[in-house]
Amino acid sequence: MKLFHPKKTANRHRWKISACAVMMLITVQTEFRNSSGAEQPKPASVDIGHQIRGLVEADWIEADRQFATLRSGELGSSKVNARGVTTTMDAAGGCDGIKTGRFGFHLAVGENDPWWQVDLGGDYRFDRIVVYNRTDGGLAPRTRKISIHVARDGQPDQFEKVYQHDGTPFFGVTKNKPLVVSFKNKNVTGRIVRVFVAGTCHLALDEVEVYGAEEPGRNIALNKPADQKSVSRHSVPGTAEMGSTTASADGGFLLAHTQEVVKRGRELVARLKAEAEPARLDPAARELEQLGRRLAELKQGDDVPDTVRKEVYLDARRIVRNIAFANPLLDFDKLLFIKRRHPNYQHMCDQYYGFTSVAGGGLFVLSDVFSDHPKLTNLLASSKVENGRFQDRELVPGSFLSPELSYDGTTILFAYTENASPERSAAQAEKDRAWKTNNCYHLFKVRADGSYLVQLTDGPWNDFDPCFLPAGRIAFISERRGGYVRCGTRACRSYNLCSIEADGSDMLVLSHHDTNEWHPSVDNDGMLVYTRWDYIDRDTQAAHHFWTCYPDGRDPRAPHGNYPKRLADRPWAELDIRAIPGSRKYIAVAAPHHGHAFGSLIQIDLGIADDNANSQVTRLTPEVPFPEAEAAIRPSLVYGTPWPLSEDDYLCVYDRGATNHGIYWVDRFGNKELIYRDTEIPCFSPIPLRPRATPPAVPNPTTEPAATENAAGKKRPATVAVTDVYDSDFAWPENTRITALRVLQILPKSTPRRNVPKIGVAEQSNARAVLGTVPVEADGSAFFEVPAGKAIYFQTLNERGMAIHSMRSATYAHPGERLTCQGCHEPRHRAPNVSAELPLAVQRPPSKIQPDLEGSNPFNYVRLVQPVLDRNCVDCHRLRNAIDLSGTIEHVRDRDGRDWPFTRSYNNLAKEYGFWFQTLINSLNAGGHHGGSRVVPGKFGARASKLLEYLDERHYGVKLSQKDFHRVTLWLDCNSEFLGAYEDPQAQARGQLVKPSLE
């Protein structure tokens, strides 16, 4: 019997289930030479065919158990389970007089509003009801919110709540402390007694006894008819016996499950028919039809033995596996992947810090992938590093990350850390962290045969996620730009797109975004695609989605997902984005924020208009919800590191338990087959080890060697051209006239941990600087220079210099870049407006940014706004005993217990009268001016603040000068911040000039 390539199928002997035993290395070593001429042994390979066969069959049996679990209602209500147990059969165990301390009945796990009830046959006046809880496994607290309801004779559907428990855990027979609910002297009567738990609960009790007032010593519920809302896979007729509380290892091999397998197999045959080799596909297809006929005969019988059901199920799975592996897309013979233990800290940032890694794993190749005798090779088992700090050393122990294969299939990139200074506990993560050369990830390169292992990067920075660029450079993710994440109680460095030459030289920063980026890859057009965490003036969790740029970092854009309307509308994060071969679509992982890069697989189609929800998203694995957005995080970390073969077929890693991922082929129609699993350590990042098409090499006009750029002494200016600011996907306020653009800079956070310091009234806000303004012509066009290498954003201004609209994201330019925008949030899914004449602005030289008022760069409330208050407001407010607008310094305590200096005027004005966007989890859903993901034009900044009505004659005849009015409205347009740098808040509160250390 051939496991992978069906030729003859008469031999139906069953595989033996085996553990992942240690295999003997029986191999003949040959020699090869590395680049320096030294001889090295070739990495040894081991035949793991027997191991894989056992794991595959175990995987099929687990799938059968999952089928039975779903069918029996573990993830939803059901009236009968896989064993044929009905609700009344199971419910009888709750009033049969048998009390064991385990369960007498068991509803579906996670049932919503579960209930169990007993019919007494007629109305009784109650003395008491005694509820014996399940006490094994410490499960008693599950039912602490229990209530009792009764229905009377003649009105069986009208229940009245007669008791609500106070939440105190109660017990049962093993501690002799059941819940006793007394109805003495209360005149409570009923025929049906129902125990009920509001909300979601795993309701399972040992026994319920009911005693009437006429005979308080007799249990009138004993052996009376009972029922319940649903059953679980644990449910049995009557009380569960000792040892029966755990589920069986399989799901009973129901014929219904086998029928589903056959159905999917037939659909798979139809899908592959046009492309697969008939010699491989047709015999398996005929065998499947034979099995289908046998299955139909079995379904006509009364009682099919377990052994027969198991045999026919496993036969069906074997045949469908052979059909799946006849897929011509699986024509590769070698598979590259890594083994890696899950890191210690559950967060999308911390998972890639070397000091959170756990030693173990390596870089592996699986050969003869789809044969009866696949062979496993530890590619680096005999390799020593040829240069750098690791010279003449093997890369053990340590942790591996993010392999990448060159387009010609000859060279492998990966990241590795020896983590000689690990973070010892999660508690340490709340304190200062130490980034050291020996506990960070660094980039390495090796040939596909394990030779010529070289180190590309080093130093006290994490470098990872390498990506070959078609023109020869290597893009990767690095912390080298500097800066920290703005949220979190621990220190979290930011990491961004960078690039190097193929030998590791000439490191360039490609992205100047202020927060993290992940997982670059090159799409079919030669563009870089990656994930960016974007939370400028908005919810910290709202956007970790799809971005693109040119290979030199130019023109970063968010073509999808950056402005969701609600957190629940879409995945919280889209990671591991890759272009699908021969398609305009992409695959990604719908992942959480507070977890690792795993979840549910999705397909993204940018050809569909983005509704800021899921219009562009197709669920490829709908059985797994979006973690954190739709379900608890850890149980949903099921799929990861996908490698697309087509729009329908993928390689990925998978584990239903979300702990020990193995390598699978999956398709979008629900088929899934295990290729390889190590029972001791998870596997990640499967990549066919073969050449693949090279995307076009996009010209990089801004890429200059770092040495050349530095030698120039001054970065070349970049320009931005806007064709028409009015060309937007939103409606401008009536009679709006835009006369200028304000250019602001977002500063990288130079200090670790959230609110250190607290920038303003908003939580975890950005420090920023006003670079100045540039003119907008009458036709809405603008053309101006911007400084290279700084994260900037724009605001549109009216003739009074007040903001009408503002970006809530950032862009940046590279030296010599010419960035062009059609409009402000121009519609993506229509052709741009084309005029016969050039826009007015581009008919002249680019404008220089005109600096704004003193106190705006560096930004400082005390320098910018307090002088206006001192000149116009402080004395009058003091005389009228109004709010204090003085510059007296007072301290405000943040949410972590730290005190920060603010002026009294700021504390009295900013929160209530200012305009500011909140930066917290769920602030996206907040109402008013503090939430959302996009600006409402005309209802932003000073124009939308409560303070505006106090800045003219309406407020006791106030007459501000034009300059003073501009100072206050500029502050309101800048999120009503207090500080403009992360350094020395005490000096800034005193009005001293403090410049940011990171720009």
C-alpha positions, -999 to +999 in steps of 0.1 A: +000+000+000+014+034-011+006+062+013+012+091-010+012+079-046-017+055-053-008+027-076-023-004-061-049-002-034-059-038-028-037-040+003-059-025+031-038-033+061-041-006+088-012+015+100-001+010+136-003+042+157+031+049+171+047+075+193+073+098+178+102+074+187+138+083+185+150+072+151+184+057+145+206+078+123+218+053+097+234+072+069+266+073+049+283+106+053+299+122+022+321+152+021+318+186+006+340+216+008+330+251+021+340+283+005+373+283+024+382+249+011+378+231+044+360+198+043+328+194+062+305+164+066+273+165+047+242+168+070+228+134+078+193+124+068+170+100+086+140+080+072+109+091+091+083+073+070+071+050+099+069+080+122+049+100+098+025+072+090+017+069+127+013+106+132-010+109+101-033+082+114-033+098+148-042+131+131-071+115+113-084+100+145-082+134+162-102+149+133-128+122+139-130+132+175-134+168+166-162+159+142-180+141+170-174+170+193-189+195+170-218+172+162-225+166+198-227+202+206-194+210+224-193+242+204-231+246+202-263+231+213-274+196+203-301+173+214-281+141+208-244+133+209-222+109+189-231+081+213-268+086+206-274+100+241-304+124+241-311+153+265-337+133+285-313+103+288-285+124+302-308+146+323-321+115+341-287+113+359-295+145+378-324+129+397-316+092+399-305+092+435-268+085+427-244+110+440-207+106+432-191+140+433-188+139+395-216+148+371-250+133+369-257+153+337-236+175+314-248+201+289-228+213+259-196+229+269-199+267+266-237+265+263-255+298+264-282+301+291-281+264+300-309+248+320-318+214+335-353+206+348-374+179+364-411+174+360-427+164+394-460+154+377-481+179+395-479+210+417-462+207+451-455+233+478-418+232+484-399+229+517-364+230+501-344+222+470-309+207+474-284+210+446-253+187+447-225+203+427-199+186+407-167+188+427-140+169+408-112+189+392-120+220+412-150+227+389-175+238+416-172+275+409-186+271+374-221+272+387-219+299+413-244+321+393-271+294+394-308+303+399-339+282+404-371+287+384-405+269+386-435+264+363-469+254+375-493+228+363-511+240+332-485+266+324-454+245+317-437+272+296-441+301+321-412+300+345-408+322+376-375+328+392-377+319+429-341+319+439-308+335+427-276+324+442-252+350+456-222+338+437-205+318+466-191+285+453-210+256+467-201+219+468-218+185+471-215+150+484-177+149+488-176+179+512-212+174+524-219+210+515-246+211+489-266+242+481-297+240+503-324+265+492-351+267+519-387+277+510-402+272+545-431+296+551-427+311+516-456+293+498-436+285+467-453+259+445-446+244+411-446+213+390-414+218+370-383+228+388-356+242+366-320+251+375-306+278+352-274+298+347-275+330+327-249+336+301-222+310+290-216+281+313-203+245+313-233+233+333-228+199+349-242+189+383-242+158+404-278+157+417-309+178+423-333+169+451-367+185+457-386+182+490-422+190+495-437+209+525-461+180+531-434+154+533-401+172+540-382+139+543-390+126+508-372+135+476-401+140+452-378+145+422-363+110+425-365+092+391-390+117+377-388+127+340-360+152+334-348+172+304-321+198+296-312+222+269-284+202+252-259+174+255-222+172+253-197+146+241-194+137+278-231+129+282-241+094+291-275+077+299-278+084+336-250+093+360-215+090+347-195+062+361-161+064+376-135+073+348-161+082+322-157+120+326-131+122+299-138+120+262-129+089+242-098+091+220-119+091+189-154+102+179-168+068+172-161+069+134-196+078+125-207+069+090-218+105+086-182+116+091-169+092+065-197+103+041-184+139+045-148+127+038-160+110+006-180+140-005-150+163-001-128+137-019-152+137-049-151+175-050-113+174-048-112+150-078-134+173-098-111+203-089-079+185-098-092+167-129-081+192-155-045+195-142-034+163-124-018+134-141-045+108-148-021+080-139-020+093-104-055+107-099-077+083-117-069+051-097-076+069-064-108+084-078-120+049-088-111+036-054-131+064-038-162+055-058-159+019-047-157+030-011-186+053-016-207+023-027-196+003+003-205+032+026-240+034+011-245-003+018-233+001+054-258+029+059-286+005+050-277-018+079-289-016+114-258-018+135-223-014+120-195-026+143-170+000+156-142-019+139-159-017+105-167+020+109-131+027+118-118+007+089-140+024+063-132+059+078-094+053+077-097+039+042-116+071+031-089+093+046-061+074+030-077+076-005-085+113-002-049+119+010-037+102-022-060+123-042-048+155-025-011+146-031-018+141-068-022+179-069+003+191-095+011+221-072+027+196-048+054+186-073+083+197-051+106+171-036+121+191-007+105+213+020+124+239+040+112+248+075+123+256+110+116+241+144+111+267+171+097+267+206+070+293+212+085+323+230+077+331+266+058+363+262+023+364+246+024+396+225+029+405+189+060+426+198+077+405+224+075+373+203+104+386+182+128+398+210+156+373+213+156+374+251+120+360+252+130+330+230+133+294+243+163+274+231+157+245+207+150+237+171+169+245+140+168+248+102+155+216+086+147+201+052+122+173+045+132+153+014+110+129-006+082+148+009+053+128-006+069+093-008+065+064+016+099+072+031+103+110+036+137+119+051+145+146+076+178+166+075+190+190+101+206+214+076+230+230+100+240+199+120+275+199+106+279+236+097+301+262+114+299+299+109+326+312+086+329+348+098+320+373+125+315+367+162+303+331+157+332+321+135+340+284+138+310+278+160+278+259+154+245+276+160+235+256+191+218+261+214+195+289+205+164+298+187+157+302+149+132+325+132+119+335+098+136+315+070+136+328+035+146+311+002+162+329-027+143+329-060+168+305-076+164+281-046+201+280-037+204+303-007+186+305+026+183+335+050+172+331+086+175+348+120+191+332+150+198+341+186+219+323+211+200+342+239+228+339+264+211+366+285+174+354+286+146+372+303+140+349+333+104+357+340+074+377+329+079+399+360+112+411+345+094+422+315+077+448+335+110+464+345+139+476+324+150+452+297+185+447+285+191+444+247+225+428+243+244+414+214+241+379+228+203+380+234+191+395+201+183+379+167+208+383+140+207+375+103+225+346+087+229+331+053+236+295+042+235+276+010+207+251+005+230+222+011+241+235+045+275+249+033+289+284+035+271+295+067+278+332+072+267+359+096+252+391+080+243+413+110+252+416+147+249+440+176+224+449+203+194+450+180+170+423+169+173+418+131+148+392+116+123+386+089+148+387+060+134+390+025+153+388-009+146+417-031+146+411-069+174+436-075+198+419-051+195+436-017+179+421+014+150+437+032+145+428+068+130+440+101+152+457+126+153+479+157+181+500+144+160+531+137+155+535+174+125+541+196+100+523+217+063+514+216+041+539+232+018+515+250+026+488+276+040+488+311+072+471+299+099+483+276+092+473+240+114+485+212+099+494+179+112+476+148+109+487+112+118+479+076+155+482+067+177+468+040+213+456+034+234+444+005+236+407+000+269+405+020+254+424+050+269+458+042+253+492+037+225+491+062+197+515+052+165+524+071+136+520+047+107+530+070+106+559+094+072+549+109+071+554+147+058+520+156+063+483+146+063+466+113+064+429+104+069+402+078+080+418+046+076+399+013+077+408-024+045+406-043+040+397-080+046+433-091+079+436-073+065+457-044+072+451-008+042+441+012+042+441+050+022+447+082+024+480+100+010+488+134-005+522+129-020+540+159-013+577+155-041+596+174-063+565+176-070+531+192-038+512+200-055+480+187-073+492+156-048+487+128-021+461+122-028+456+086-016+456+050+009+481+037+030+484+005+060+503-006+087+502-033+117+481-025+137+512-015+110+522+010+094+548-012+057+557-011+043+537+019+005+531+014-022+513+032-044+498+004-065+478+029-078+477+064-062+508+080-094+525+091-119+500+105-151+514+119-152+490+149-127+466+164-152+437+161-156+443+123-124+426+112-092+409+122-072+428+148-040+420+129-031+407+095+004+391+096+025+369+073+010+386+042+022+369+009+011+373-027-006+343-042+012+330-074-006+339-106-031+360-087-038+396-076-048+383-042-029+377-010-029+353+019-025+364+055-031+352+091-059+369+110-040+372+143-044+390+177-025+419+192-019+403+226-006+370+212+017+354+187+014+355+149-012+327+146-050+325+142-072+319+112-061+320+075-077+347+053-074+358+017-073+395+008-086+409-025-076+445-031-097+445-063-128+449-041-137+483-026-128+484+011-158+489+033-136+493+064-149+459+076-145+425+058-154+432+022-119+424+010-114+395+033-124+359+026-121+333+055-101+303+043-104+285+077-138+296+090-138+270+117-113+292+136-126+326+146-105+358+145-085+357+178-092+387+201-117+402+176-141+373+179-128+348+204-104+341+232-068+345+220-048+314+230-073+287+218-076+305+184-038+305+176-044+275+154-029+284+119+002+302+110+031+310+086+012+302+053+029+297+020+005+301-009+006+277-038-025+290-055-058+308-046-071+274-034-040+256-020-016+265+008+011+251+030+010+263+066+014+251+101-016+240+122-024+227+156-060+225+169-046+227+204-026+259+194+006+246+210+026+222+189+021+231+153+029+207+125+032+213+087+000+208+066-013+212+031-047+228+033-072+240+008-100+266+010-126+238+008-119+223+042-093+196+033-062+193+054-034+167+054-004+165+078+030+165+060+053+166+091+051+171+128+076+168+156+059+157+188+084+176+209+087+210+193+066+232+169+074+236+133+071+269+113+075+285+079+072+257+054+088+267+020+091+244-011+129+241-016+130+248-053+134+278-077+104+301-082+096+330-104+115+362-097+092+393-095+102+423-116+130+444-102+115+478-096+140+507-102+151+523-069+159+559-077+163+569-041+185+541-029+220+554-023+247+536-004+247+548+032+283+559+029+275+581-001+245+596+016+265+603+048+294+617+029+272+643+013+267+658+048+231+668+041+202+646+029+188+654-005+154+671-002+123+652-012+092+667-028+055+661-024+029+669-050-008+669-044-029+671-075-062+682-059-068+682-021-106+683-028-104+649-046-115+628-016-136+599-005-155+622+019-176+653+016-160+686+025-180+711+045-200+735+024-180+765+010-147+750+022-116+768+008-083+752+016-054+777+014-025+758+030-013+724+042+003+721+077+032+696+079+037+680+112+063+655+124+056+624+145+086+618+168+098+583+176+094+575+213+128+576+229+118+564+264+105+529+273+070+522+288+037+539+283+032+575+295+069+580+302+064+609+301+027+617+297+025+639+267-009+653+273-044+646+284-048+616+260-033+583+270+000+572+253-001+600+228+025+610+202+050+637+207+050+659+176+065+690+161+049+715+137+073+718+108+053+746+092+029+753+063+029+753+025+005+770+002-024+753-017-033+768-050-068+778-062-072+745-080-064+725-049-029+716-059+003+718-038+039+712-045+065+714-017+097+701-002+098+679+029+127+667+050+138+632+042+138+605+069+111+619+091+076+606+098+052+634+088+015+640+084-006+667+069-036+689+078-057+710+054-061+746+066-087+773+058-080+809+053-078+815+091-052+788+094-075+764+112-075+727+104-104+713+084-091+678+081-061+658+094-043+625+087-044+600+115-014+581+101+020+591+088+042+590+057+078+598+051+101+605+022+135+593+012+163+615-001+155+626-036+120+610-036+091+626-055+059+616-037+027+622-055-009+621-041-041+625-061-060+640-032-067+637+005-080+602+009-087+600-028-111+572-038-090+541-047-114+523-070-119+549-097-096+564-122-081+597-110-095+630-123-075+641-153-072+677-163-060+690-197-038+714-178-010+708-153-020+716-117-010+751-109+014+741-081+036+719-103+041+748-128+064+764-103+093+753-081+084+734-050+075+755-020+097+756+011+080+748+044+074+780+062+081+775+100+052+784+123+052+803+156+078+799+183+067+771+207+054+748+179+088+733+169+098+719+193+062+718+205+056+732+240+023+743+255+040+765+280+059+784+253+030+783+227-002+789+247+005+801+282+017+835+270-017+840+253-035+832+286-012+854+306-019+883+283-056+879+279-072+856+305-054+850+338-061+883+355-098+884+345-103+849+356-087+857+390-109+887+395-141+867+386-130+837+406-132+816+374-110+786+365-074+791+372-055+797+339-021+804+354+012+787+346+016+773+381+030+738+379+010+710+395+015+672+391-010+647+376-008+610+384-009+586+355-026+552+354+007+536+365+011+557+396+037+582+382+034+619+387+040+643+358+043+681+358+015+701+340+005+737+344-028+745+361-041+761+330-035+730+310-052+708+336-082+731+336-085+735+298-073+705+279-095+676+290-129+695+290-123+723+265-096+709+242-098+686+212-080+653+215-081+618+203-078+590+228-052+563+223-065+533+242-080+498+236-115+504+224-112+541+219-120+533+183-155+526+195-157+557+217-182+584+208-177+621+204-144+636+195-122+611+212-127+580+191-131+567+156-104+560+131-108+589+107-115+626+110-149+641+103-140+670+080-149+703+096-154+687+130-117+685+140-093+704+162-101+740+171-133+742+150-147+713+170-134+722+205-155+737+233-128+764+238-134+781+204-165+799+217-144+815+244-119+830+220-139+861+208-163+888+219-189+862+230-168+856+261-168+889+280-156+909+249-124+890+245-103+904+216-074+882+208-048+893+183-046+873+151-013+858+163-027+849+198-058+833+182-035+813+159-014+801+189-045+787+207-061+771+176-027+756+166-025+739+200-061+726+196-053+713+161-023+694+176-044+671+198-042+696+227-008+682+238+014+696+266+049+682+257+066+681+224+094+657+233+099+626+254+129+640+272+130+662+304+093+669+311+102+690+341+122+714+319+094+715+293+068+723+321+090+753+330+090+765+294+125+756+286+135+746+251+139+708+249+148+691+216+139+655+209+168+631+209+152+609+181+139+625+149 
